[in-house]
Amino acid sequence: EVAVKPEALAWARAWLGINGNNGDGIKWNNRTLLVAPGSGAPEKNWPREFFRDIVQWWQWSSSGQVVVVLGPAEDGDHAFWSECAAVARGLSLARLAALISLSDGYLGNDSGVTQLAAAVGATTLALFGPTDPAVWAPRRPRVSVARLGAECSPCAHPVMKSCPHRKCLKTFDPPDIMRLLKEKIP
């Protein structure tokens, strides 16, 4: 469990105030989904186009806002994401933890950010493909793991790095994840 620092919470409330809700963290008739489409290892990432489908669905179905968090490995994707969502990048861990803690839900790949989401107590949906959730998934009451269970998954690290099909992630359809999000973040 990670305690969020008051100064980081103040920053996150201000950031959200500028990027979609009032500065007190009280949303304007909508909910916030925080999405982290990266992991630092591209072979562990669900396709960004699928994440984008989720972003658009969330905004349309819930009249909610989406915050996309980009790490250094995804920094080149800023233009792709800024067309459809508020983008947060270059955050300290304290600010990232605070931003996640103020969201209604979190969606991300097997990553350190997903572990942080679980540690701050966010309702978390973690996407697992080539890695083993029995080993790597966060274990907290508000965490759910989505795993397709392809016959070749989990796989060894060298295989994961050179996989030609990535069907453990690419055959996850966005509607399946939408259904899980509806169940987990009512």
Backbone as a chain_set.jsonl record, in Angstrom:
{"seq": "EVAVKPEALAWARAWLGINGNNGDGIKWNNRTLLVAPGSGAPEKNWPREFFRDIVQWWQWSSSGQVVVVLGPAEDGDHAFWSECAAVARGLSLARLAALISLSDGYLGNDSGVTQLAAAVGATTLALFGPTDPAVWAPRRPRVSVARLGAECSPCAHPVMKSCPHRKCLKTFDPPDIMRLLKEKIP", "coords": {"N": [[0.851, -1.177, 0.0], [0.531, 2.212, -0.824], [0.893, 5.392, 0.44], [-0.519, 8.456, -0.51], [1.005, 11.533, -1.06], [0.15, 14.652, 0.464], [0.891, 17.084, -0.856], [1.281, 16.186, -3.444], [-1.276, 15.307, -4.056], [-2.598, 17.771, -4.05], [-1.378, 18.941, -6.271], [-2.318, 17.135, -8.268], [-5.089, 17.528, -8.151], [-5.208, 20.174, -9.026], [-4.121, 19.864, -11.607], [-6.072, 18.202, -12.775], [-8.15, 19.998, -12.599], [-7.458, 21.888, -14.495], [-7.448, 20.269, -16.688], [-9.99, 19.085, -17.034], [-11.789, 18.71, -14.796], [-13.184, 20.225, -11.81], [-11.044, 21.995, -9.508], [-11.261, 20.845, -7.004], [-11.358, 18.181, -7.265], [-13.813, 17.153, -7.705], [-15.867, 15.778, -9.992], [-17.326, 16.991, -13.05], [-20.216, 15.906, -13.543], [-19.219, 13.554, -14.635], [-16.995, 10.733, -15.034], [-13.625, 9.679, -14.355], [-11.299, 7.9, -16.207], [-8.197, 6.476, -15.987], [-5.623, 5.747, -18.171], [-2.92, 3.743, -19.037], [-1.048, 3.144, -21.606], [1.425, 1.998, -22.097], [4.442, 0.143, -21.21], [7.098, 0.07, -21.035], [8.195, -2.062, -22.261], [7.584, -2.919, -25.345], [6.559, -5.352, -26.346], [4.894, -6.302, -24.383], [2.652, -4.808, -24.535], [-0.753, -4.081, -25.069], [-2.314, -3.428, -28.197], [-2.075, -0.009, -29.2], [-4.135, 1.133, -30.656], [-6.318, -0.323, -29.829], [-6.491, 0.478, -27.167], [-7.163, 3.101, -27.7], [-9.724, 2.768, -28.766], [-11.028, 2.07, -26.401], [-10.746, 4.452, -24.942], [-12.337, 6.226, -26.481], [-14.816, 4.929, -26.316], [-15.27, 5.058, -23.505], [-15.513, 7.824, -23.089], [-17.775, 8.361, -24.637], [-19.775, 6.561, -23.659], [-19.961, 7.008, -20.904], [-19.916, 9.671, -20.568], [-17.586, 10.501, -19.609], [-14.242, 11.503, -18.668], [-10.94, 10.931, -19.931], [-7.687, 10.249, -18.903], [-4.591, 9.9, -20.231], [-1.631, 8.347, -19.487], [1.712, 8.772, -20.167], [4.863, 7.279, -20.374], [8.49, 7.546, -20.521], [9.137, 5.771, -22.633], [6.938, 5.936, -24.276], [6.747, 8.509, -25.107], [6.877, 9.58, -27.683], [4.353, 9.15, -28.63], [2.661, 11.191, -28.0], [1.204, 13.015, -29.706], [-0.606, 11.271, -30.949], [-2.246, 10.54, -28.798], [-3.103, 12.983, -27.693], [-5.065, 13.947, -29.321], [-7.411, 12.776, -28.508], [-7.666, 12.634, -25.735], [-6.871, 13.837, -22.407], [-3.471, 14.276, -21.709], [-0.936, 13.086, -19.656], [2.389, 13.409, -18.84], [5.854, 12.755, -18.093], [5.784, 12.677, -15.32], [6.491, 12.736, -11.788], [6.839, 9.964, -9.503], [5.291, 10.418, -7.221], [3.411, 12.352, -8.059], [2.18, 10.944, -10.131], [1.066, 8.81, -8.671], [-0.785, 10.24, -7.139], [-2.5, 11.288, -9.116], [-3.54, 8.929, -10.207], [-4.863, 7.994, -7.922], [-7.03, 9.702, -7.737], [-8.647, 8.996, -9.794], [-11.482, 7.256, -11.227], [-11.122, 4.764, -12.183], [-8.63, 2.516, -13.502], [-6.746, 1.451, -16.3], [-4.382, -0.679, -17.648], [-1.321, -2.116, -18.993], [0.748, -4.972, -18.076], [2.802, -3.621, -15.929], [4.991, -1.274, -14.207], [3.505, 0.996, -13.578], [0.947, -0.022, -13.419], [1.251, -1.623, -11.175], [1.634, 0.423, -9.314], [-0.871, 1.697, -9.469], [-2.497, -0.255, -8.295], [-1.333, -0.269, -5.75], [-2.03, 2.244, -4.717], [-4.651, 1.868, -4.302], [-6.504, 2.035, -6.368], [-9.281, 1.186, -8.492], [-8.485, -1.293, -10.559], [-7.74, -2.556, -13.754], [-5.79, -4.885, -15.093], [-3.917, -5.749, -17.9], [-2.734, -8.701, -19.199], [-0.459, -10.491, -21.188], [2.025, -11.876, -22.619], [3.395, -12.314, -20.252], [3.391, -13.827, -16.971], [0.63, -13.68, -14.97], [0.346, -14.912, -12.497], [2.763, -14.632, -11.344], [3.473, -11.905, -11.73], [1.271, -10.165, -11.449], [-0.409, -7.513, -9.693], [-1.582, -7.811, -6.344], [-4.303, -7.018, -4.9], [-7.352, -5.952, -3.307], [-8.995, -4.472, -5.138], [-8.176, -5.072, -7.682], [-8.272, -6.416, -10.913], [-7.488, -8.939, -13.257], [-6.999, -9.262, -16.679], [-6.664, -11.757, -18.936], [-5.979, -13.453, -21.842], [-5.208, -16.067, -22.26], [-3.836, -17.509, -24.254], [-2.513, -20.375, -25.928], [0.248, -20.31, -26.004], [1.08, -18.698, -24.001], [1.933, -17.991, -20.61], [5.116, -16.883, -21.897], [8.629, -17.545, -22.442], [11.157, -15.099, -21.786], [13.023, -14.544, -24.026], [11.467, -15.554, -26.158], [9.195, -13.964, -25.984], [10.282, -11.509, -26.728], [10.739, -11.886, -29.443], [8.398, -12.702, -30.641], [6.298, -13.515, -33.353], [3.556, -13.149, -33.703], [2.028, -12.277, -31.448], [-0.451, -13.037, -30.36], [-1.465, -13.387, -27.849], [-2.093, -10.935, -26.9], [-3.169, -9.433, -29.045], [-5.543, -10.667, -29.767], [-7.336, -10.059, -27.848], [-10.267, -8.468, -27.728], [-11.398, -5.074, -27.951], [-14.216, -4.755, -27.159], [-14.459, -6.813, -25.244], [-12.844, -5.9, -23.158], [-14.168, -3.538, -22.6], [-16.545, -4.576, -21.558], [-15.558, -5.779, -19.208], [-14.595, -3.493, -17.87], [-17.019, -2.154, -17.447], [-18.177, -3.896, -15.607], [-16.388, -3.709, -13.459], [-16.099, -1.0, -12.869], [-18.644, 0.415, -12.077]], "CA": [[0.0, 0.0, 0.0], [1.294, 3.446, -0.936], [0.167, 6.594, 0.857], [-0.325, 9.561, -1.448], [1.434, 12.736, -0.349], [-0.8, 15.769, 0.328], [1.307, 18.051, -1.876], [1.044, 15.566, -4.75], [-2.73, 15.37, -4.258], [-2.929, 19.153, -4.412], [-0.973, 19.098, -7.669], [-3.21, 16.349, -9.128], [-6.385, 18.226, -8.212], [-5.019, 21.343, -9.89], [-3.954, 19.366, -12.965], [-7.396, 17.786, -13.244], [-8.948, 21.212, -12.749], [-7.094, 22.492, -15.776], [-7.639, 19.294, -17.759], [-11.262, 18.401, -17.156], [-12.769, 18.82, -13.715], [-12.843, 21.372, -10.958], [-9.831, 21.818, -8.723], [-11.506, 20.104, -5.77], [-11.423, 16.761, -7.58], [-15.203, 16.758, -7.905], [-16.053, 15.762, -11.429], [-18.496, 17.621, -13.649], [-21.129, 14.897, -14.075], [-18.557, 12.486, -15.376], [-16.01, 9.955, -14.295], [-12.297, 9.694, -14.959], [-10.566, 6.661, -16.411], [-6.785, 6.698, -16.26], [-5.137, 4.702, -19.06], [-1.472, 3.711, -19.249], [-0.922, 2.208, -22.721], [2.785, 1.5, -22.259], [4.995, -0.678, -20.136], [8.548, 0.074, -21.13], [8.544, -3.211, -23.109], [6.496, -2.924, -26.323], [5.983, -6.682, -26.552], [3.889, -6.553, -23.34], [1.597, -3.813, -24.675], [-1.949, -4.238, -25.888], [-2.18, -2.429, -29.267], [-2.537, 1.329, -28.817], [-5.413, 1.387, -31.32], [-7.343, -0.918, -28.971], [-6.64, 1.421, -26.056], [-7.878, 4.279, -28.199], [-11.142, 2.375, -28.808], [-11.527, 2.145, -25.022], [-10.83, 5.883, -24.612], [-13.51, 6.792, -27.149], [-16.001, 4.303, -25.722], [-15.466, 5.596, -22.159], [-16.002, 9.195, -23.214], [-19.118, 8.332, -25.199], [-20.745, 5.809, -22.865], [-20.101, 7.493, -19.526], [-19.668, 11.117, -20.579], [-16.432, 10.643, -18.739], [-12.983, 11.959, -19.223], [-9.845, 9.97, -19.893], [-6.328, 10.757, -18.784], [-3.617, 8.927, -20.721], [-0.319, 8.57, -18.89], [2.796, 8.308, -21.019], [6.196, 7.232, -19.8], [9.535, 7.901, -21.476], [9.103, 4.893, -23.809], [5.774, 6.291, -25.101], [6.716, 9.957, -25.284], [6.627, 9.884, -29.086], [2.929, 8.949, -28.914], [1.879, 12.311, -27.466], [0.26, 13.538, -30.708], [-1.641, 10.252, -31.139], [-3.174, 10.547, -27.663], [-3.638, 14.31, -27.376], [-6.252, 14.174, -30.146], [-8.628, 12.185, -27.948], [-7.687, 12.566, -24.271], [-5.87, 14.614, -21.676], [-2.242, 13.491, -21.637], [-0.009, 13.413, -18.573], [3.684, 12.766, -19.094], [6.967, 13.321, -17.35], [5.374, 12.838, -13.916], [7.191, 12.04, -10.702], [6.013, 8.875, -8.964], [4.334, 10.979, -6.266], [2.326, 12.979, -8.827], [1.479, 9.872, -10.819], [0.252, 8.119, -7.663], [-1.907, 11.11, -6.776], [-3.42, 11.341, -10.252], [-4.226, 7.63, -10.243], [-5.755, 7.86, -6.76], [-8.228, 10.515, -7.941], [-9.428, 8.468, -10.915], [-12.512, 6.263, -10.891], [-10.625, 3.468, -12.604], [-7.335, 2.482, -14.174], [-6.543, 0.366, -17.254], [-3.007, -0.679, -18.125], [-0.606, -3.362, -19.245], [1.643, -5.452, -17.029], [3.819, -2.562, -15.845], [5.183, -0.641, -12.903], [2.398, 1.928, -13.338], [-0.181, -0.853, -12.975], [1.543, -1.962, -9.776], [1.394, 1.64, -8.539], [-2.328, 1.875, -9.401], [-2.982, -1.177, -7.269], [-0.799, 0.13, -4.444], [-2.761, 3.404, -4.188], [-6.022, 1.446, -4.052], [-7.399, 2.322, -7.499], [-9.925, 0.077, -9.185], [-7.467, -1.539, -11.579], [-7.843, -3.67, -14.694], [-4.442, -5.121, -15.61], [-3.906, -6.594, -19.088], [-1.566, -9.576, -19.26], [-0.328, -11.283, -22.401], [3.129, -12.833, -22.619], [3.946, -12.528, -18.912], [2.568, -14.672, -16.11], [0.008, -12.923, -13.888], [0.555, -15.588, -11.212], [4.035, -14.129, -10.829], [3.666, -10.462, -11.853], [0.081, -9.33, -11.227], [-0.587, -6.956, -8.347], [-2.586, -8.516, -5.543], [-5.026, -6.086, -4.033], [-8.783, -6.224, -3.437], [-9.672, -3.782, -6.239], [-7.436, -5.37, -8.909], [-8.71, -7.526, -11.759], [-6.536, -9.254, -14.31], [-7.551, -9.785, -17.923], [-5.654, -12.562, -19.638], [-6.649, -14.239, -22.862], [-4.893, -17.478, -22.072], [-3.362, -18.152, -25.475], [-1.781, -21.604, -25.603], [1.69, -20.06, -25.921], [1.313, -17.699, -22.953], [3.071, -17.083, -20.689], [6.255, -17.39, -22.661], [9.955, -17.172, -21.955], [11.559, -13.745, -22.181], [13.513, -14.452, -25.415], [10.347, -15.804, -27.069], [8.369, -12.761, -25.919], [10.972, -10.445, -27.471], [10.754, -12.142, -30.884], [7.13, -13.325, -31.049], [5.824, -12.952, -34.62], [2.098, -12.958, -33.792], [1.515, -11.592, -30.25], [-1.884, -13.287, -30.244], [-1.87, -13.318, -26.439], [-2.612, -9.58, -26.688], [-3.908, -8.902, -30.187], [-6.872, -11.256, -29.91], [-8.211, -9.41, -26.859], [-11.051, -7.456, -28.43], [-11.829, -3.963, -27.1], [-15.502, -4.975, -26.48], [-14.256, -7.652, -24.056], [-12.311, -5.04, -22.104], [-15.269, -2.629, -22.248], [-17.448, -5.313, -20.669], [-14.893, -5.902, -17.907], [-14.594, -2.183, -17.221], [-18.388, -1.896, -16.969], [-18.375, -4.711, -14.409], [-15.498, -3.302, -12.366], [-16.269, 0.427, -12.558], [-20.065, 0.636, -12.407]], "C": [[0.897, 1.24, 0.0], [0.402, 4.604, -0.511], [0.503, 7.721, -0.11], [-0.026, 10.824, -0.649], [0.45, 13.879, -0.578], [-0.403, 16.783, -0.747], [1.122, 17.495, -3.292], [-0.455, 15.552, -5.067], [-3.17, 16.767, -4.668], [-2.549, 19.414, -5.866], [-1.95, 18.384, -8.601], [-4.579, 16.999, -9.247], [-6.303, 19.44, -9.125], [-4.889, 20.913, -11.353], [-5.298, 18.943, -13.549], [-8.313, 18.989, -13.43], [-8.682, 21.9, -14.075], [-7.491, 21.576, -16.933], [-8.959, 18.533, -17.687], [-12.22, 18.411, -15.997], [-12.365, 19.972, -12.812], [-11.673, 21.031, -10.042], [-10.012, 21.085, -7.418], [-11.565, 18.601, -6.013], [-12.843, 16.267, -7.76], [-15.504, 16.879, -9.396], [-17.327, 16.475, -11.854], [-19.352, 16.558, -14.304], [-20.431, 13.852, -14.936], [-17.541, 11.795, -14.485], [-14.7, 9.945, -15.066], [-11.717, 8.289, -15.011], [-9.124, 7.047, -16.719], [-6.275, 5.493, -17.043], [-3.625, 4.847, -19.209], [-1.199, 2.681, -20.349], [0.471, 1.616, -22.921], [3.198, 0.604, -21.121], [6.505, -0.596, -20.091], [9.058, -1.09, -21.966], [7.417, -3.382, -24.12], [5.827, -4.278, -26.527], [4.961, -7.065, -25.477], [2.655, -5.656, -23.502], [0.458, -4.276, -25.57], [-1.851, -3.178, -26.981], [-2.793, -1.069, -28.895], [-3.86, 1.684, -29.479], [-6.566, 0.803, -30.501], [-7.578, -0.034, -27.747], [-7.443, 2.641, -26.504], [-9.377, 3.985, -28.331], [-11.766, 2.479, -27.421], [-11.711, 3.603, -24.612], [-12.104, 6.475, -25.203], [-14.801, 6.224, -26.592], [-16.284, 4.909, -24.34], [-16.066, 7.003, -22.225], [-17.451, 9.217, -23.699], [-20.125, 7.701, -24.242], [-20.966, 6.377, -21.468], [-20.053, 9.006, -19.434], [-18.484, 11.435, -19.684], [-15.217, 11.155, -19.461], [-11.941, 10.858, -19.088], [-8.537, 10.736, -19.779], [-5.413, 9.626, -19.234], [-2.262, 9.309, -20.145], [0.737, 7.957, -19.797], [4.112, 8.351, -20.253], [7.219, 7.58, -20.866], [9.498, 7.049, -22.749], [7.97, 5.251, -24.765], [5.726, 7.772, -25.449], [6.443, 10.369, -26.728], [5.171, 9.742, -29.487], [2.063, 10.121, -28.469], [0.838, 12.809, -28.462], [-0.888, 12.566, -30.935], [-2.698, 10.353, -30.04], [-3.812, 11.906, -27.428], [-4.848, 14.671, -28.232], [-7.533, 13.702, -29.471], [-8.702, 12.202, -26.422], [-6.707, 13.579, -23.684], [-4.645, 13.722, -21.509], [-1.374, 14.013, -20.505], [1.29, 12.681, -18.86], [4.761, 13.47, -18.287], [6.666, 13.511, -15.872], [6.327, 12.146, -12.962], [6.278, 10.916, -10.222], [4.957, 9.403, -8.0], [3.146, 11.594, -7.002], [1.51, 11.936, -9.581], [0.563, 9.121, -9.851], [-0.976, 8.951, -7.288], [-2.939, 11.165, -7.889], [-4.213, 10.044, -10.356], [-5.242, 7.543, -9.106], [-7.04, 8.665, -6.913], [-9.098, 10.012, -9.092], [-10.469, 7.473, -10.404], [-12.073, 4.859, -11.269], [-9.34, 3.619, -13.386], [-7.302, 1.263, -15.093], [-5.11, 0.44, -17.753], [-2.462, -2.07, -18.341], [0.115, -3.827, -17.983], [2.805, -4.465, -16.964], [3.968, -2.082, -14.412], [4.054, 0.321, -12.575], [1.166, 1.157, -12.871], [0.03, -1.291, -11.529], [1.264, -0.765, -8.869], [-0.108, 1.898, -8.389], [-2.921, 0.975, -8.323], [-2.56, -0.728, -5.876], [-1.502, 1.347, -3.86], [-4.242, 3.098, -3.993], [-7.002, 1.738, -5.169], [-8.068, 1.043, -7.98], [-9.125, -0.139, -10.458], [-7.832, -2.738, -12.432], [-6.488, -3.787, -15.386], [-4.502, -6.114, -16.765], [-2.604, -7.387, -19.145], [-1.602, -10.401, -20.526], [0.798, -12.285, -22.268], [3.714, -13.127, -21.24], [2.924, -13.254, -18.04], [1.95, -13.861, -14.972], [0.157, -13.592, -12.525], [1.829, -15.099, -10.548], [4.014, -12.606, -10.71], [2.442, -9.608, -11.532], [0.048, -8.763, -9.815], [-1.714, -7.698, -7.633], [-3.177, -7.563, -4.524], [-6.512, -6.326, -4.267], [-9.449, -5.609, -4.668], [-8.976, -4.003, -7.586], [-8.068, -6.568, -9.61], [-7.682, -7.699, -12.862], [-7.299, -9.798, -15.504], [-6.417, -10.5, -18.647], [-6.388, -13.467, -20.604], [-6.392, -15.725, -22.694], [-4.531, -18.187, -23.358], [-2.481, -19.339, -25.098], [-0.276, -21.386, -25.438], [2.053, -19.083, -24.798], [1.114, -18.328, -21.582], [4.227, -17.735, -21.431], [7.562, -16.904, -22.036], [10.341, -15.81, -22.523], [12.113, -13.66, -23.607], [12.406, -14.666, -26.445], [9.462, -14.563, -27.134], [8.984, -11.646, -26.775], [10.884, -10.641, -28.985], [9.457, -12.752, -31.413], [6.607, -12.688, -32.338], [4.331, -12.614, -34.641], [1.473, -12.193, -32.634], [0.018, -11.832, -30.034], [-2.366, -13.289, -28.798], [-2.411, -11.938, -26.087], [-3.519, -9.122, -27.824], [-5.295, -9.506, -30.353], [-7.814, -10.866, -28.78], [-8.989, -8.346, -27.619], [-11.428, -6.324, -27.483], [-13.206, -4.177, -26.459], [-15.399, -5.87, -25.241], [-13.763, -6.811, -22.883], [-13.374, -4.031, -21.668], [-16.221, -3.318, -21.27], [-16.839, -5.462, -19.273], [-14.865, -4.571, -17.168], [-15.974, -1.837, -16.689], [-18.681, -2.659, -15.691], [-17.606, -4.151, -13.215], [-15.68, -1.86, -11.933], [-17.705, 0.802, -12.919], [-20.44, 2.122, -12.466]], "O": [[1.888, 1.307, 0.727], [-0.7, 4.778, -1.03], [1.661, 7.915, -0.48], [-0.72, 11.142, 0.317], [-0.036, 14.06, -1.695], [-1.263, 17.287, -1.469], [0.839, 18.246, -4.225], [-0.853, 15.762, -6.213], [-4.024, 16.922, -5.541], [-3.31, 20.036, -6.607], [-2.369, 18.95, -9.611], [-5.166, 17.018, -10.329], [-7.218, 19.704, -9.905], [-5.481, 21.532, -12.237], [-5.622, 19.287, -14.686], [-9.16, 18.993, -14.324], [-9.598, 22.434, -14.7], [-7.828, 22.045, -18.021], [-9.049, 17.43, -18.227], [-13.401, 18.135, -16.202], [-11.335, 20.613, -13.022], [-11.37, 19.855, -9.842], [-9.026, 20.73, -6.772], [-11.794, 17.829, -5.082], [-13.057, 15.069, -7.95], [-15.404, 17.96, -9.976], [-18.291, 16.547, -11.092], [-19.229, 16.326, -15.506], [-21.026, 13.329, -15.878], [-17.271, 12.209, -13.358], [-14.673, 10.174, -16.275], [-11.65, 7.586, -14.003], [-8.869, 7.854, -17.613], [-6.472, 4.351, -16.629], [-3.118, 5.938, -19.472], [-1.124, 1.484, -20.071], [0.671, 0.809, -23.829], [2.431, 0.335, -20.197], [7.126, -1.15, -19.184], [10.23, -1.111, -22.343], [6.378, -3.946, -23.777], [4.641, -4.335, -26.851], [4.237, -8.047, -25.639], [1.722, -5.733, -22.702], [0.67, -4.789, -26.668], [-1.336, -2.094, -26.707], [-3.892, -1.003, -28.345], [-4.634, 2.46, -28.92], [-7.661, 1.365, -30.478], [-8.719, 0.179, -27.337], [-8.293, 3.144, -25.77], [-10.206, 4.848, -28.042], [-12.905, 2.927, -27.283], [-12.721, 3.953, -24.001], [-12.863, 7.148, -24.505], [-15.776, 6.954, -26.412], [-17.431, 5.24, -24.042], [-17.01, 7.322, -21.502], [-18.257, 10.012, -23.215], [-21.209, 8.246, -24.035], [-22.054, 6.236, -20.91], [-20.14, 9.566, -18.341], [-18.404, 12.507, -19.085], [-15.172, 11.23, -20.689], [-12.053, 9.973, -18.24], [-8.316, 11.734, -20.464], [-5.456, 8.526, -18.683], [-1.804, 10.442, -20.293], [0.668, 6.779, -20.149], [4.427, 9.331, -19.577], [6.85, 7.879, -22.001], [9.796, 7.552, -23.833], [8.032, 4.908, -25.946], [4.746, 8.235, -26.034], [5.833, 11.413, -26.964], [4.789, 10.17, -30.576], [0.838, 10.041, -28.557], [-0.316, 13.006, -28.083], [-2.031, 12.993, -31.097], [-3.896, 10.263, -30.311], [-4.965, 11.972, -27.001], [-5.58, 15.604, -27.902], [-8.621, 14.165, -29.814], [-9.728, 11.812, -25.866], [-5.836, 14.102, -24.379], [-4.777, 12.538, -21.201], [-1.109, 15.211, -20.403], [1.291, 11.473, -19.096], [4.604, 14.613, -17.859], [7.226, 14.403, -15.234], [6.9, 11.104, -13.282], [5.079, 10.921, -10.504], [3.841, 8.885, -7.966], [1.999, 11.381, -6.61], [0.286, 12.037, -9.657], [-0.586, 8.83, -10.182], [-2.074, 8.415, -7.14], [-4.139, 11.094, -7.621], [-5.425, 10.068, -10.57], [-6.36, 7.069, -9.309], [-8.044, 8.341, -6.279], [-10.177, 10.554, -9.333], [-10.352, 6.928, -9.307], [-12.591, 3.877, -10.738], [-9.005, 4.701, -13.867], [-7.765, 0.183, -14.726], [-4.664, 1.486, -18.225], [-3.058, -3.066, -17.93], [0.088, -3.152, -16.954], [3.682, -4.467, -17.828], [3.185, -2.434, -13.53], [3.677, 0.451, -11.411], [0.423, 1.639, -12.016], [-0.919, -1.323, -10.746], [0.718, -0.926, -7.778], [-0.568, 2.274, -7.311], [-3.757, 1.412, -7.532], [-3.345, -0.802, -4.931], [-1.572, 1.485, -2.639], [-5.005, 3.966, -3.568], [-8.212, 1.694, -4.951], [-7.497, -0.043, -7.888], [-9.091, 0.726, -11.332], [-8.186, -3.798, -11.918], [-6.089, -2.914, -16.157], [-5.071, -7.197, -16.628], [-1.513, -6.816, -19.14], [-2.642, -10.944, -20.898], [0.571, -13.421, -21.851], [4.456, -14.097, -21.082], [1.733, -13.281, -18.352], [2.674, -13.397, -14.091], [0.1, -12.914, -11.5], [1.957, -15.149, -9.325], [4.48, -12.061, -9.709], [2.591, -8.398, -11.358], [0.427, -9.437, -8.857], [-2.673, -8.151, -8.257], [-2.628, -7.34, -3.445], [-6.895, -6.848, -5.314], [-10.398, -6.193, -5.192], [-9.159, -3.22, -8.518], [-8.359, -7.59, -8.99], [-7.086, -6.733, -13.337], [-8.142, -10.684, -15.363], [-5.364, -9.926, -18.926], [-7.321, -14.17, -20.216], [-7.27, -16.546, -22.96], [-4.882, -19.353, -23.54], [-1.79, -19.314, -24.079], [0.4, -22.193, -24.799], [3.212, -18.689, -24.668], [0.198, -19.134, -21.412], [4.303, -18.956, -21.57], [7.584, -15.982, -21.22], [9.9, -15.427, -23.606], [11.703, -12.766, -24.347], [12.409, -14.024, -27.496], [9.031, -14.158, -28.214], [8.264, -10.926, -27.468], [10.947, -9.666, -29.735], [9.433, -13.267, -32.53], [6.483, -11.466, -32.418], [3.887, -11.865, -35.511], [0.464, -11.516, -32.832], [-0.697, -10.939, -29.58], [-3.569, -13.201, -28.554], [-3.111, -11.783, -25.087], [-4.54, -8.481, -27.574], [-6.145, -8.912, -31.017], [-8.967, -11.296, -28.757], [-8.384, -7.394, -28.113], [-11.749, -6.581, -26.323], [-13.372, -3.811, -25.295], [-16.168, -5.705, -24.294], [-14.211, -6.99, -21.75], [-13.466, -3.705, -20.484], [-16.649, -2.722, -20.281], [-17.532, -5.289, -18.27], [-15.091, -4.532, -15.958], [-16.094, -1.285, -15.595], [-19.349, -2.147, -14.793], [-18.116, -4.124, -12.095], [-15.447, -1.523, -10.772], [-17.947, 1.433, -13.948], [-21.595, 2.457, -12.731]]}, "num_chains": 1, "name": "protein.A"}
